[in-house]
Each structure stands twice: as structure tokens, then as C-alpha cells.
Amino acid sequence: MQSLRAAQKLVKQEKNSRLQQIGEKILEGKRINFDEGVILFEEASLPFAGTLANYVREKLHGDKTYFNRNFHIEPTNVCVFACKFCSYSRLYAHKEEGWELTSDEMLNIVKKYDGQPVTEVHIVGGVHPKMNLQFFAELIRKIKLHRPDLHVKGFTAVELDYMFRKAKMTVEEGMRFLHDAGLDSMPGGGAEIFHPEIRQQISDDKVNAEGWLNIHKTAHKLGMQTNATLLYGHLEKYWHRIDHMERLRQLQDETHGFNTFIPLKFRNGDNEMSNVAESSIVEDMKMYAVSRLYMDNFPHLKAYWPMLGRQNAQLSLNFGVNDLDGTIDDTTKIYSMAGSEEQKPALSTAELVNLIKQVKREPVERDTLYNVVKNYNDEVEVAWN
């Protein structure tokens, strides 16, 4: 395998003995520890980390690059929380500045895709006090009644924590209630940075790390798969990132319920942290590479292409990434309102397939749980809208 030979050569030539030892561990399939993860961030060159990450990516997945046909529903951007990094939400006291969708309006969004080969609806938004557990359970039931085969991935642990407390339910009771209503899996949002030193500075009024992890652990126990994120490139230091990944890695060792790890780039547009400079593309690629090397028990590493932009998303496929999310045929505003590269984040299937093929990777359409729907390596389907 070409990527193996390239990694072996680079490790052998590495003059930094600590990096050489780390590289040898990775080539031998051994787990790197906390301190070694920090060393990779602090001392490794981008080619060193990237070459090793690409080797691991190809060992796991070859050239396969996954995507799914999905659409988003954002029920509201009105929120009771005031995260300093957020450009999306509007405080409940100023709810007239935001939007609130009714249950029927959201169901109509689902109906727009009748006859289209989408496999997933992704529901996530602000934390609105009137959009409670019963409200969303009823919405999910309506979606499942209308289209039973549509996978419902919904609600960050932040949203769920608020819903459960308001409903006076335990985490297990609340998760079971929504799962019984038809919630199939959870996204990974709301994780931000787990360490309280940073979390208290950027989002001190919402669920803490222990609460976030417990909600995902409970979902896993119910047989639900979930994702996990990390918000990087703001006030954190490298060791905060590794601390965050270590907590996720430990839970994954226990439950094996995470599908995908998704590093999310901090964007500084129109929020309370506009004075914080954004990370460079070099830093972005290093974040993906170290993530692939450290998160050894996470099957998949995803780059959210609307956040990075299309060309940078292509580049990430050489730094450990094997998933570009989905067609995201919607008007999602979470990143566009913060100044992301893609202000209208939607790609047709053919466009996304071509995006992957342009960098000599193999496009594979998946469902939410990574069952293969179609391999596009030898064909391009007509675009759908």
C-alpha cells in the first residue's frame, strides 16, 4: 500500500525521536496516549501528521469517501442559552428577531422530499422553552407516520438536557420516550470543549461535559448510535483538545456507540468572540490528522463541507477524513450566519460525487448508520434538487 510506504519512510527519516516513537506506535497499530497526542499537535509537521493520518484512513477505508442524502430542519434559532461563540441563536428575550417553526411547517418540509431518495432528516436548533419534549415527540411521530423509512437524527445533548429537566424526567426516561416516538439517532453537537476551564468561558450556562457524555451513553445503552463533535480554534490550548478527545475515546471503549467524530472550526462572524482570530487552513488540516490518529476507536472522521468550503473539504480527504456529511439540501444557517465558506450549503448528489472523484477518492452513498446505499465509483447519477 502506497500510503503505508510513505508513512514508513517519513517516520524513519524523522529526526525528532519523540515523534519517531509515536510514528512507530501508530504503524504498529498501538494506541497513542494523552501526552503523545499533545506532542503531535505541538511538534509534528503537517506532512508528518497528515501522512500518518492518511495511512490510517486508507487502512480502515481505502479510498472510500462516504456521504448521505439528507436535509436539515431547524425548528428555531430562539434560545435560552447565550453561548459566546454562537452567531446563530437569538435570546428568548428577543425572540422577535428569530424564527419559530410550527409542527405543521416542519412536517411540510419533510413532505417537500416526497419521492426523493433522501435517507435522513437532521433536526437541530436553538433551545426554545415552548418546544418541549412532548412537542418534539409528536413531531417525530408525525414524520414517521408520513414516511416510516426516513431516519430521524435529532437534537443535541444540550437540547435534550433542557427538555428532560423541564419535563421532570431522568435522562433514561427522556431518551426512551423519544426513542419510542421514533428518534433513531443523535448528532454530536453541543460538545464544544469539555474541559471546564474553557467551557465556562464560552458556554457556561448549558449542560456540562458529564451531562453531555451521560446523555450519549444512555442513548448507546438504548441501542442508538450517535456522533461527537469538538469546537476548535478559539480559546483552547492543544491539551484541552486532547482532554476532550480522551473523554470521548474512553466512552467509546465502553459503549461502542459513536459512529463519527466531527471537528468543527470556530467561525468568528457576528458573535461575542469576533475578536478571536480563526484558525488557518494548516491548523484545520492538522486538527483532522491528529483526530484520526488519536480517535482510534471511532470508525469515521467527518469534515463538514459547508464549514470548510468545497476545496478545503477535498483537501481534508488526505488528512484522515473519510466522510463529507451529506447533500444537506436545506437552508441551514448555523454556520452561514457565522461567516462560513458556503453561504448556501446544498450540493446535488452528482456535484458531491464529482467533488470526491476530483481528488481520486471513491464516492460511496451511505445511510445514517453507514450501510452502503450505492457506490458511485463508476458512474454519476443525474442531479436531484
C-alpha atoms as a printed R data frame, in Angstrom:
    type eleno elety resid chain resno       x      y       z
1   ATOM     1    CA   MET     A     1   0.000  0.000   0.000
2   ATOM     2    CA   GLN     A     2   1.435  3.325  -1.123
3   ATOM     3    CA   SER     A     3   0.265  5.211   1.966
4   ATOM     4    CA   LEU     A     4   1.989  2.675   4.225
5   ATOM     5    CA   ARG     A     5   5.292  3.026   2.388
6   ATOM     6    CA   ALA     A     6   5.047  6.812   2.538
7   ATOM     7    CA   ALA     A     7   4.345  6.725   6.281
8   ATOM     8    CA   GLN     A     8   7.162  4.266   6.969
9   ATOM     9    CA   LYS     A     9   9.623  6.415   5.039
10  ATOM    10    CA   LEU     A    10   8.594  9.601   6.832
11  ATOM    11    CA   VAL     A    11   8.815  8.006  10.277
12  ATOM    12    CA   LYS     A    12  12.223  6.543   9.508
13  ATOM    13    CA   GLN     A    13  13.540  9.925   8.377
14  ATOM    14    CA   GLU     A    14  12.055 11.862  11.324
15  ATOM    15    CA   LYS     A    15  14.830 13.479  13.388
16  ATOM    16    CA   ASN     A    16  12.628 14.189  16.425
17  ATOM    17    CA   SER     A    17  12.983 10.997  18.476
18  ATOM    18    CA   ARG     A    18   9.680 11.529  20.288
19  ATOM    19    CA   LEU     A    19   7.801 11.896  17.028
20  ATOM    20    CA   GLN     A    20   9.599  8.897  15.583
21  ATOM    21    CA   GLN     A    21   8.486  6.765  18.543
22  ATOM    22    CA   ILE     A    22   4.909  7.974  18.169
23  ATOM    23    CA   GLY     A    23   5.002  7.226  14.460
24  ATOM    24    CA   GLU     A    24   6.300  3.716  15.090
25  ATOM    25    CA   LYS     A    25   3.475  3.066  17.565
26  ATOM    26    CA   ILE     A    26   0.906  4.173  15.016
27  ATOM    27    CA   LEU     A    27   2.440  1.996  12.302
28  ATOM    28    CA   GLU     A    28   2.317 -0.955  14.708
29  ATOM    29    CA   GLY     A    29  -1.367 -0.307  15.396
30  ATOM    30    CA   LYS     A    30  -0.794  0.703  19.012
31  ATOM    31    CA   ARG     A    31  -2.783  3.368  20.832
32  ATOM    32    CA   ILE     A    32  -1.094  6.700  21.474
33  ATOM    33    CA   ASN     A    33  -1.549  8.274  24.900
34  ATOM    34    CA   PHE     A    34  -2.553 11.733  26.103
35  ATOM    35    CA   ASP     A    35   0.953 13.202  26.148
36  ATOM    36    CA   GLU     A    36   1.710 11.798  22.713
37  ATOM    37    CA   GLY     A    37  -1.427 13.403  21.340
38  ATOM    38    CA   VAL     A    38  -0.282 16.783  22.651
39  ATOM    39    CA   ILE     A    39   3.185 16.230  21.165
40  ATOM    40    CA   LEU     A    40   1.637 15.610  17.749
41  ATOM    41    CA   PHE     A    41  -0.137 18.950  17.936
42  ATOM    42    CA   GLU     A    42   2.865 20.841  19.271
43  ATOM    43    CA   GLU     A    43   5.800 19.285  17.437
44  ATOM    44    CA   ALA     A    44   4.692 17.345  14.365
45  ATOM    45    CA   SER     A    45   4.873 18.943  10.949
46  ATOM    46    CA   LEU     A    46   1.698 18.884   8.878
47  ATOM    47    CA   PRO     A    47   3.235 16.405   6.385
48  ATOM    48    CA   PHE     A    48   4.221 14.070   9.247
49  ATOM    49    CA   ALA     A    49   0.796 14.064  10.922
50  ATOM    50    CA   GLY     A    50  -1.040 14.083   7.609
51  ATOM    51    CA   THR     A    51   0.873 11.191   6.074
52  ATOM    52    CA   LEU     A    52   0.263  9.015   9.133
53  ATOM    53    CA   ALA     A    53  -3.403 10.017   9.233
54  ATOM    54    CA   ASN     A    54  -3.831  9.174   5.563
55  ATOM    55    CA   TYR     A    55  -2.237  5.783   6.158
56  ATOM    56    CA   VAL     A    56  -4.704  5.054   8.983
57  ATOM    57    CA   ARG     A    57  -7.612  6.336   6.888
58  ATOM    58    CA   GLU     A    58  -6.690  4.088   3.964
59  ATOM    59    CA   LYS     A    59  -6.048  1.118   6.239
60  ATOM    60    CA   LEU     A    60  -9.594  1.487   7.558
61  ATOM    61    CA   HIS     A    61 -11.476  2.599   4.456
62  ATOM    62    CA   GLY     A    62  -9.218  2.589   1.424
63  ATOM    63    CA   ASP     A    63 -10.290  5.418  -0.872
64  ATOM    64    CA   LYS     A    64 -13.952  5.162   0.145
65  ATOM    65    CA   THR     A    65 -15.418  8.560   0.995
66  ATOM    66    CA   TYR     A    66 -18.912  8.498   2.422
67  ATOM    67    CA   PHE     A    67 -21.838 10.875   2.118
68  ATOM    68    CA   ASN     A    68 -25.571 10.652   2.567
69  ATOM    69    CA   ARG     A    69 -28.641 12.289   1.094
70  ATOM    70    CA   ASN     A    70 -30.039 14.307   3.933
71  ATOM    71    CA   PHE     A    71 -31.837 17.518   4.714
72  ATOM    72    CA   HIS     A    72 -31.984 19.641   7.824
73  ATOM    73    CA   ILE     A    73 -34.862 21.076   9.775
74  ATOM    74    CA   GLU     A    74 -34.016 23.921  12.137
75  ATOM    75    CA   PRO     A    75 -37.097 24.400  14.318
76  ATOM    76    CA   THR     A    76 -35.947 27.721  15.787
77  ATOM    77    CA   ASN     A    77 -32.955 29.909  16.439
78  ATOM    78    CA   VAL     A    78 -34.540 31.283  19.599
79  ATOM    79    CA   CYS     A    79 -32.534 30.018  22.556
80  ATOM    80    CA   VAL     A    80 -32.463 30.319  26.325
81  ATOM    81    CA   PHE     A    81 -28.664 29.966  26.322
82  ATOM    82    CA   ALA     A    82 -26.109 32.631  25.437
83  ATOM    83    CA   CYS     A    83 -23.025 30.870  24.068
84  ATOM    84    CA   LYS     A    84 -20.388 33.465  23.231
85  ATOM    85    CA   PHE     A    85 -19.240 31.693  20.068
86  ATOM    86    CA   CYS     A    86 -22.740 31.419  18.596
87  ATOM    87    CA   SER     A    87 -23.808 33.628  15.682
88  ATOM    88    CA   TYR     A    88 -26.985 31.666  15.094
89  ATOM    89    CA   SER     A    89 -29.258 31.958  18.092
90  ATOM    90    CA   ARG     A    90 -31.346 34.831  19.394
91  ATOM    91    CA   LEU     A    91 -32.082 35.040  23.096
92  ATOM    92    CA   TYR     A    92 -35.632 34.274  24.143
93  ATOM    93    CA   ALA     A    93 -35.994 37.835  25.428
94  ATOM    94    CA   HIS     A    94 -35.511 38.982  21.827
95  ATOM    95    CA   LYS     A    95 -37.390 36.165  20.151
96  ATOM    96    CA   GLU     A    96 -38.956 38.537  17.635
97  ATOM    97    CA   GLU     A    97 -35.522 38.667  15.962
98  ATOM    98    CA   GLY     A    98 -35.533 34.925  15.307
99  ATOM    99    CA   TRP     A    99 -37.785 32.314  13.779
100 ATOM   100    CA   GLU     A   100 -40.019 29.596  15.197
101 ATOM   101    CA   LEU     A   101 -41.492 26.860  13.018
102 ATOM   102    CA   THR     A   102 -44.727 25.134  13.871
103 ATOM   103    CA   SER     A   103 -45.056 21.377  13.831
104 ATOM   104    CA   ASP     A   104 -47.047 21.581  10.596
105 ATOM   105    CA   GLU     A   105 -44.422 23.798   8.961
106 ATOM   106    CA   MET     A   106 -41.733 21.274   9.795
107 ATOM   107    CA   LEU     A   107 -43.830 18.390   8.522
108 ATOM   108    CA   ASN     A   108 -44.321 20.320   5.286
109 ATOM   109    CA   ILE     A   109 -40.522 20.491   4.909
110 ATOM   110    CA   VAL     A   110 -40.455 16.700   5.140
111 ATOM   111    CA   LYS     A   111 -43.236 16.444   2.555
112 ATOM   112    CA   LYS     A   112 -41.186 18.522   0.114
113 ATOM   113    CA   TYR     A   113 -38.944 15.471  -0.245
114 ATOM   114    CA   ASP     A   114 -41.694 13.010  -1.052
115 ATOM   115    CA   GLY     A   115 -40.469 10.852  -3.917
116 ATOM   116    CA   GLN     A   116 -36.861 11.947  -3.424
117 ATOM   117    CA   PRO     A   117 -34.250  9.355  -2.381
118 ATOM   118    CA   VAL     A   118 -33.231 11.112   0.838
119 ATOM   119    CA   THR     A   119 -32.486  8.804   3.754
120 ATOM   120    CA   GLU     A   120 -32.172 11.177   6.722
121 ATOM   121    CA   VAL     A   121 -33.754 14.229   8.281
122 ATOM   122    CA   HIS     A   122 -31.484 16.052  10.729
123 ATOM   123    CA   ILE     A   123 -33.362 18.123  13.327
124 ATOM   124    CA   VAL     A   124 -31.389 20.551  15.461
125 ATOM   125    CA   GLY     A   125 -31.782 24.154  16.541
126 ATOM   126    CA   GLY     A   126 -31.999 26.549  19.466
127 ATOM   127    CA   VAL     A   127 -33.340 25.660  22.898
128 ATOM   128    CA   HIS     A   128 -36.849 27.120  22.968
129 ATOM   129    CA   PRO     A   129 -38.828 26.812  26.228
130 ATOM   130    CA   LYS     A   130 -42.113 26.203  24.406
131 ATOM   131    CA   MET     A   131 -40.703 23.485  22.147
132 ATOM   132    CA   ASN     A   132 -40.664 20.818  24.806
133 ATOM   133    CA   LEU     A   133 -40.321 17.052  24.925
134 ATOM   134    CA   GLN     A   134 -43.972 16.400  24.069
135 ATOM   135    CA   PHE     A   135 -43.811 18.850  21.155
136 ATOM   136    CA   PHE     A   136 -40.866 17.097  19.539
137 ATOM   137    CA   ALA     A   137 -42.098 13.587  20.300
138 ATOM   138    CA   GLU     A   138 -45.326 14.418  18.484
139 ATOM   139    CA   LEU     A   139 -43.372 15.889  15.561
140 ATOM   140    CA   ILE     A   140 -41.298 12.712  15.243
141 ATOM   141    CA   ARG     A   141 -44.434 10.561  15.336
142 ATOM   142    CA   LYS     A   142 -45.945 12.635  12.512
143 ATOM   143    CA   ILE     A   143 -42.767 12.291  10.440
144 ATOM   144    CA   LYS     A   144 -42.652  8.534  10.962
145 ATOM   145    CA   LEU     A   145 -46.345  8.198  10.156
146 ATOM   146    CA   HIS     A   146 -45.832 10.095   6.901
147 ATOM   147    CA   ARG     A   147 -42.546  8.439   5.922
148 ATOM   148    CA   PRO     A   148 -41.649  5.429   8.064
149 ATOM   149    CA   ASP     A   149 -38.378  4.722   6.252
150 ATOM   150    CA   LEU     A   150 -36.887  8.185   6.889
151 ATOM   151    CA   HIS     A   151 -34.163  8.068   9.541
152 ATOM   152    CA   VAL     A   152 -34.706 10.775  12.164
153 ATOM   153    CA   LYS     A   153 -31.456 12.080  13.602
154 ATOM   154    CA   GLY     A   154 -32.225 14.755  16.103
155 ATOM   155    CA   PHE     A   155 -31.338 17.024  18.989
156 ATOM   156    CA   THR     A   156 -28.041 17.817  20.599
157 ATOM   157    CA   ALA     A   157 -27.406 16.808  24.184
158 ATOM   158    CA   VAL     A   158 -27.858 20.495  25.072
159 ATOM   159    CA   GLU     A   159 -31.411 20.482  23.717
160 ATOM   160    CA   LEU     A   160 -32.184 17.140  25.323
161 ATOM   161    CA   ASP     A   161 -30.816 18.093  28.729
162 ATOM   162    CA   TYR     A   162 -33.134 21.112  28.800
163 ATOM   163    CA   MET     A   163 -36.144 19.095  27.580
164 ATOM   164    CA   PHE     A   164 -35.630 16.357  30.157
165 ATOM   165    CA   ARG     A   165 -35.229 18.758  33.066
166 ATOM   166    CA   LYS     A   166 -38.286 20.744  32.015
167 ATOM   167    CA   ALA     A   167 -40.311 17.516  31.708
168 ATOM   168    CA   LYS     A   168 -39.000 16.354  35.112
169 ATOM   169    CA   MET     A   169 -37.735 13.137  33.552
170 ATOM   170    CA   THR     A   170 -34.480 11.338  34.101
171 ATOM   171    CA   VAL     A   171 -32.104 11.092  31.152
172 ATOM   172    CA   GLU     A   172 -33.029  7.448  30.670
173 ATOM   173    CA   GLU     A   173 -36.773  8.185  30.812
174 ATOM   174    CA   GLY     A   174 -36.461 11.065  28.377
175 ATOM   175    CA   MET     A   175 -34.262  9.194  25.901
176 ATOM   176    CA   ARG     A   176 -36.546  6.171  25.974
177 ATOM   177    CA   PHE     A   177 -39.591  8.423  25.442
178 ATOM   178    CA   LEU     A   178 -38.114  9.986  22.306
179 ATOM   179    CA   HIS     A   179 -36.704  6.693  21.040
180 ATOM   180    CA   ASP     A   180 -40.137  5.107  21.370
181 ATOM   181    CA   ALA     A   181 -41.587  8.069  19.447
182 ATOM   182    CA   GLY     A   182 -39.233  7.313  16.559
183 ATOM   183    CA   LEU     A   183 -35.957  9.113  17.238
184 ATOM   184    CA   ASP     A   184 -33.354  6.896  15.567
185 ATOM   185    CA   SER     A   185 -30.026  8.533  16.387
186 ATOM   186    CA   MET     A   186 -28.378 11.701  17.700
187 ATOM   187    CA   PRO     A   187 -25.993 14.239  16.173
188 ATOM   188    CA   GLY     A   188 -22.870 15.238  18.063
189 ATOM   189    CA   GLY     A   189 -23.442 18.941  18.611
190 ATOM   190    CA   GLY     A   190 -23.175 20.849  21.858
191 ATOM   191    CA   ALA     A   191 -19.953 19.171  22.946
192 ATOM   192    CA   GLU     A   192 -17.827 22.276  22.255
193 ATOM   193    CA   ILE     A   193 -14.830 21.795  24.591
194 ATOM   194    CA   PHE     A   194 -15.418 19.588  27.618
195 ATOM   195    CA   HIS     A   195 -12.799 20.983  29.998
196 ATOM   196    CA   PRO     A   196 -14.476 23.420  32.427
197 ATOM   197    CA   GLU     A   197 -11.606 25.897  32.131
198 ATOM   198    CA   ILE     A   198 -12.722 26.686  28.580
199 ATOM   199    CA   ARG     A   199 -16.360 25.593  28.686
200 ATOM   200    CA   GLN     A   200 -17.142 28.114  31.428
201 ATOM   201    CA   GLN     A   201 -15.713 30.905  29.316
202 ATOM   202    CA   ILE     A   202 -17.634 30.175  26.119
203 ATOM   203    CA   SER     A   203 -20.860 28.420  27.188
204 ATOM   204    CA   ASP     A   204 -21.141 28.292  30.958
205 ATOM   205    CA   ASP     A   205 -24.938 28.075  31.242
206 ATOM   206    CA   LYS     A   206 -25.625 24.849  29.350
207 ATOM   207    CA   VAL     A   207 -25.079 21.165  30.073
208 ATOM   208    CA   ASN     A   208 -21.558 20.333  31.257
209 ATOM   209    CA   ALA     A   209 -19.242 17.627  29.946
210 ATOM   210    CA   GLU     A   210 -20.509 14.960  32.334
211 ATOM   211    CA   GLY     A   211 -24.095 15.674  31.373
212 ATOM   212    CA   TRP     A   212 -23.322 15.593  27.646
213 ATOM   213    CA   LEU     A   213 -21.462 12.309  27.932
214 ATOM   214    CA   ASN     A   214 -24.179 10.745  30.083
215 ATOM   215    CA   ILE     A   215 -26.891 11.555  27.528
216 ATOM   216    CA   HIS     A   216 -24.875  9.913  24.760
217 ATOM   217    CA   LYS     A   217 -24.031  6.958  26.974
218 ATOM   218    CA   THR     A   218 -27.723  6.483  27.714
219 ATOM   219    CA   ALA     A   219 -28.578  6.654  24.015
220 ATOM   220    CA   HIS     A   220 -25.955  3.992  23.328
221 ATOM   221    CA   LYS     A   221 -27.438  1.735  26.007
222 ATOM   222    CA   LEU     A   222 -30.796  2.005  24.235
223 ATOM   223    CA   GLY     A   223 -29.170  0.822  21.017
224 ATOM   224    CA   MET     A   224 -28.977  4.248  19.403
225 ATOM   225    CA   GLN     A   225 -25.857  5.384  17.607
226 ATOM   226    CA   THR     A   226 -24.617  8.942  17.964
227 ATOM   227    CA   ASN     A   227 -21.910 11.290  16.732
228 ATOM   228    CA   ALA     A   228 -19.475 13.532  18.614
229 ATOM   229    CA   THR     A   229 -18.006 16.961  17.880
230 ATOM   230    CA   LEU     A   230 -15.254 19.246  19.118
231 ATOM   231    CA   LEU     A   231 -15.253 23.021  18.590
232 ATOM   232    CA   TYR     A   232 -11.663 24.078  17.968
233 ATOM   233    CA   GLY     A   233  -9.673 27.183  17.125
234 ATOM   234    CA   HIS     A   234 -10.804 29.676  19.780
235 ATOM   235    CA   LEU     A   235  -9.595 29.939  23.404
236 ATOM   236    CA   GLU     A   236  -8.473 26.358  23.924
237 ATOM   237    CA   LYS     A   237  -4.949 25.003  24.088
238 ATOM   238    CA   TYR     A   238  -3.865 21.783  22.441
239 ATOM   239    CA   TRP     A   239  -4.139 19.808  25.654
240 ATOM   240    CA   HIS     A   240  -7.769 20.893  26.004
241 ATOM   241    CA   ARG     A   241  -8.451 19.265  22.638
242 ATOM   242    CA   ILE     A   242  -6.763 16.039  23.688
243 ATOM   243    CA   ASP     A   243  -8.620 16.088  27.026
244 ATOM   244    CA   HIS     A   244 -11.872 16.354  25.066
245 ATOM   245    CA   MET     A   245 -10.946 13.524  22.699
246 ATOM   246    CA   GLU     A   246  -9.748 11.342  25.565
247 ATOM   247    CA   ARG     A   247 -13.134 11.564  27.318
248 ATOM   248    CA   LEU     A   248 -14.854 10.555  24.090
249 ATOM   249    CA   ARG     A   249 -12.392  7.759  23.458
250 ATOM   250    CA   GLN     A   250 -12.983  6.334  26.928
251 ATOM   251    CA   LEU     A   251 -16.762  6.355  26.476
252 ATOM   252    CA   GLN     A   252 -16.391  4.713  23.067
253 ATOM   253    CA   ASP     A   253 -14.270  1.965  24.651
254 ATOM   254    CA   GLU     A   254 -17.186  1.334  26.997
255 ATOM   255    CA   THR     A   255 -20.216  1.609  24.711
256 ATOM   256    CA   HIS     A   256 -19.030  1.423  21.075
257 ATOM   257    CA   GLY     A   257 -21.971  3.679  20.257
258 ATOM   258    CA   PHE     A   258 -20.287  6.534  18.390
259 ATOM   259    CA   ASN     A   259 -20.251  6.492  14.606
260 ATOM   260    CA   THR     A   260 -18.344  9.609  13.721
261 ATOM   261    CA   PHE     A   261 -16.068 12.274  15.154
262 ATOM   262    CA   ILE     A   262 -16.510 15.754  13.688
263 ATOM   263    CA   PRO     A   263 -14.069 18.585  14.436
264 ATOM   264    CA   LEU     A   264 -15.904 21.893  13.995
265 ATOM   265    CA   LYS     A   265 -13.971 25.038  13.142
266 ATOM   266    CA   PHE     A   266 -14.787 28.132  15.193
267 ATOM   267    CA   ARG     A   267 -16.048 30.971  12.985
268 ATOM   268    CA   ASN     A   268 -15.912 34.494  14.371
269 ATOM   269    CA   GLY     A   269 -18.578 36.260  12.345
270 ATOM   270    CA   ASP     A   270 -21.222 38.219  14.252
271 ATOM   271    CA   ASN     A   271 -20.735 36.798  17.728
272 ATOM   272    CA   GLU     A   272 -19.246 37.769  21.081
273 ATOM   273    CA   MET     A   273 -15.883 36.264  20.157
274 ATOM   274    CA   SER     A   274 -15.343 38.221  16.955
275 ATOM   275    CA   ASN     A   275 -12.009 39.421  18.334
276 ATOM   276    CA   VAL     A   276 -10.641 35.851  18.268
277 ATOM   277    CA   ALA     A   277  -8.798 35.060  15.054
278 ATOM   278    CA   GLU     A   278  -9.878 31.966  13.151
279 ATOM   279    CA   SER     A   279  -7.529 29.040  12.656
280 ATOM   280    CA   SER     A   280  -5.531 28.716   9.437
281 ATOM   281    CA   ILE     A   281  -6.102 26.003   6.875
282 ATOM   282    CA   VAL     A   282  -2.846 24.393   8.056
283 ATOM   283    CA   GLU     A   283  -4.233 24.248  11.590
284 ATOM   284    CA   ASP     A   284  -7.513 22.856  10.271
285 ATOM   285    CA   MET     A   285  -5.795 20.012   8.458
286 ATOM   286    CA   LYS     A   286  -3.626 19.247  11.475
287 ATOM   287    CA   MET     A   287  -6.756 19.042  13.623
288 ATOM   288    CA   TYR     A   288  -8.193 16.417  11.292
289 ATOM   289    CA   ALA     A   289  -4.942 14.490  11.134
290 ATOM   290    CA   VAL     A   290  -4.406 14.319  14.899
291 ATOM   291    CA   SER     A   291  -8.072 13.433  15.366
292 ATOM   292    CA   ARG     A   292  -7.711 10.439  13.049
293 ATOM   293    CA   LEU     A   293  -4.603  9.295  14.912
294 ATOM   294    CA   TYR     A   294  -5.972  9.785  18.423
295 ATOM   295    CA   MET     A   295  -9.584  8.664  17.941
296 ATOM   296    CA   ASP     A   296  -8.538  5.133  17.081
297 ATOM   297    CA   ASN     A   297 -11.841  3.557  18.129
298 ATOM   298    CA   PHE     A   298 -14.047  5.912  16.094
299 ATOM   299    CA   PRO     A   299 -14.761  4.298  12.727
300 ATOM   300    CA   HIS     A   300 -15.295  7.551  10.842
301 ATOM   301    CA   LEU     A   301 -13.915 11.093  10.734
302 ATOM   302    CA   LYS     A   302 -16.133 13.687   9.134
303 ATOM   303    CA   ALA     A   303 -15.412 17.085   7.605
304 ATOM   304    CA   TYR     A   304 -18.494 19.284   7.449
305 ATOM   305    CA   TRP     A   305 -18.004 20.695   3.958
306 ATOM   306    CA   PRO     A   306 -20.204 23.828   4.289
307 ATOM   307    CA   MET     A   307 -17.974 24.957   7.170
308 ATOM   308    CA   LEU     A   308 -14.666 24.392   5.358
309 ATOM   309    CA   GLY     A   309 -15.661 25.157   1.803
310 ATOM   310    CA   ARG     A   310 -15.564 22.670  -1.027
311 ATOM   311    CA   GLN     A   311 -11.859 22.822  -1.905
312 ATOM   312    CA   ASN     A   312 -10.706 22.588   1.703
313 ATOM   313    CA   ALA     A   313 -13.097 19.697   2.247
314 ATOM   314    CA   GLN     A   314 -11.444 17.923  -0.677
315 ATOM   315    CA   LEU     A   315  -8.048 18.611   0.886
316 ATOM   316    CA   SER     A   316  -9.167 17.113   4.194
317 ATOM   317    CA   LEU     A   317  -9.554 13.724   2.488
318 ATOM   318    CA   ASN     A   318  -5.745 13.492   2.534
319 ATOM   319    CA   PHE     A   319  -5.601 14.189   6.278
320 ATOM   320    CA   GLY     A   320  -7.640 11.338   7.701
321 ATOM   321    CA   VAL     A   321 -11.180 12.358   6.736
322 ATOM   322    CA   ASN     A   322 -13.370  9.709   5.120
323 ATOM   323    CA   ASP     A   323 -16.808 11.379   5.287
324 ATOM   324    CA   LEU     A   324 -18.087 14.687   3.894
325 ATOM   325    CA   ASP     A   325 -21.518 14.625   5.578
326 ATOM   326    CA   GLY     A   326 -24.315 14.908   3.053
327 ATOM   327    CA   THR     A   327 -26.034 16.791   0.305
328 ATOM   328    CA   ILE     A   328 -27.542 18.957   3.076
329 ATOM   329    CA   ASP     A   329 -30.272 20.154   0.771
330 ATOM   330    CA   ASP     A   330 -31.535 22.908   3.025
331 ATOM   331    CA   THR     A   331 -31.030 26.480   4.117
332 ATOM   332    CA   THR     A   332 -29.093 25.700   7.271
333 ATOM   333    CA   LYS     A   333 -27.934 28.879   8.939
334 ATOM   334    CA   ILE     A   334 -25.831 27.698  11.865
335 ATOM   335    CA   TYR     A   335 -22.555 28.237  10.028
336 ATOM   336    CA   SER     A   336 -23.584 30.595   7.249
337 ATOM   337    CA   MET     A   337 -24.579 33.163   9.889
338 ATOM   338    CA   ALA     A   338 -21.078 32.917  11.370
339 ATOM   339    CA   GLY     A   339 -19.307 33.536   8.084
340 ATOM   340    CA   SER     A   340 -18.684 30.015   6.788
341 ATOM   341    CA   GLU     A   341 -17.274 29.394   3.338
342 ATOM   342    CA   GLU     A   342 -20.613 28.159   1.983
343 ATOM   343    CA   GLN     A   343 -23.468 30.622   2.343
344 ATOM   344    CA   LYS     A   344 -25.933 28.333   0.532
345 ATOM   345    CA   PRO     A   345 -24.942 24.881   1.762
346 ATOM   346    CA   ALA     A   346 -26.506 22.472  -0.686
347 ATOM   347    CA   LEU     A   347 -24.954 20.131  -3.220
348 ATOM   348    CA   SER     A   348 -26.698 17.810  -5.622
349 ATOM   349    CA   THR     A   349 -25.664 14.188  -5.434
350 ATOM   350    CA   ALA     A   350 -23.820 14.477  -8.735
351 ATOM   351    CA   GLU     A   351 -21.933 17.550  -7.516
352 ATOM   352    CA   LEU     A   352 -20.865 15.821  -4.331
353 ATOM   353    CA   VAL     A   353 -19.840 12.693  -6.224
354 ATOM   354    CA   ASN     A   354 -17.737 14.785  -8.597
355 ATOM   355    CA   LEU     A   355 -16.204 16.685  -5.681
356 ATOM   356    CA   ILE     A   356 -14.930 13.380  -4.294
357 ATOM   357    CA   LYS     A   357 -13.854 11.967  -7.647
358 ATOM   358    CA   GLN     A   358 -11.818 15.075  -8.462
359 ATOM   359    CA   VAL     A   359  -9.336 14.110  -5.738
360 ATOM   360    CA   LYS     A   360  -9.180 10.439  -6.775
361 ATOM   361    CA   ARG     A   361 -11.342  9.097  -3.977
362 ATOM   362    CA   GLU     A   362 -14.249  6.674  -4.206
363 ATOM   363    CA   PRO     A   363 -17.708  8.179  -3.565
364 ATOM   364    CA   VAL     A   364 -19.979  5.927  -1.514
365 ATOM   365    CA   GLU     A   365 -23.508  6.907  -0.585
366 ATOM   366    CA   ARG     A   366 -24.418  5.633   2.872
367 ATOM   367    CA   ASP     A   367 -27.354  5.781   5.195
368 ATOM   368    CA   THR     A   368 -27.032  7.324   8.649
369 ATOM   369    CA   LEU     A   369 -25.629  4.128  10.143
370 ATOM   370    CA   TYR     A   370 -23.060  3.659   7.350
371 ATOM   371    CA   ASN     A   371 -24.837  0.922   5.492
372 ATOM   372    CA   VAL     A   372 -23.848  1.324   1.834
373 ATOM   373    CA   VAL     A   373 -26.669  2.570  -0.380
374 ATOM   374    CA   LYS     A   374 -24.674  2.921  -3.587
375 ATOM   375    CA   ASN     A   375 -21.068  3.038  -4.777
376 ATOM   376    CA   TYR     A   376 -20.600  5.781  -7.372
377 ATOM   377    CA   ASN     A   377 -17.066  4.879  -8.385
378 ATOM   378    CA   ASP     A   378 -18.064  4.013 -11.932
379 ATOM   379    CA   GLU     A   379 -20.978  6.329 -12.552
380 ATOM   380    CA   VAL     A   380 -22.500  9.711 -11.775
381 ATOM   381    CA   GLU     A   381 -26.201  9.970 -11.131
382 ATOM   382    CA   VAL     A   382 -28.293 12.790 -12.549
383 ATOM   383    CA   ALA     A   383 -28.521 15.632 -10.053
384 ATOM   384    CA   TRP     A   384 -31.622 15.949  -7.917
385 ATOM   385    CA   ASN     A   385 -32.884 19.100  -6.271
